Amino acid sequence: MKENREGEIESLWKRVSYLISKARQPQEIILGIAKEGVNLLGADAASVRLLEDENLTLVGGYELSEEYK
């Protein structure tokens, strides 16, 4: 079980590294990471937000509904 989890993590890092190497804009990396999160977790959507002062600012997302944008 532990080996399988380690393999998944290594595979994820390889995919993220590939995204970083091929991206032309930072937004492409953020979108790719959100998509990977959706696939990995079996979720409907994912977002990346930055904490600025006391506010969360949406910087990217995948399959977000309008209420989460």
N, C-alpha and C positions, 0 to 999 in steps of 0.2 A: 504494500500500500504506500509506504513512504517513498519507494523508488518511483512509483507511478506519479506521485505528487511532484517529486523533484524533476521528473521528465517533463511534466506539464509546465513547470516554472521555467525550465531551460528553453522549452519550445516557445513560450510566451516572450521571453527576453530576446530570442532570435527574431521573432516577428516584429517586435518593437524596434529592435536595432535596424531591421530592414526598412521599416517605415521611416525612421530618422534619416537613413542614408539616401532614400529616394524622394523625400519630401522637398517640395520647392518653397513651401510656406509653412510656418509653425502650425497654422490651422489644420493642415493635412495630417500632422502628427497627432494633434489632439483628437481629431475625428477618428483616426485609425485606432488610437488607444481606447476610445469610447466603444467602437465596434468590437474590439477584442474583449472588452469587459462584458458586453452584451452576450457574445458567443460563449465566453468562459462561464458566466454565471447563469446562462439561460434566461436572462432578463428581457424585458420588453424594450427598455431604453437605458441610456446612460448619459451622464453629463460630467463635465470637468468644470469645477468652480474654484476660484481663488478667493482666499480670505484677505480682504483689504480693510484695514481698520476693524470695524465690527460688522462689515457687510460681506456677503458672499456674492461674487460677480461671476456670471456665467461666461466661460471662455470658449466653450464648445460642447456639442452633444450629438447624440445619434438617436434618431427615432423619438425625439422628445415631442410631447403634446404641447399645444400652445400655452397651457396653464403653467408649464415648467420652464418656459423660455423667458 
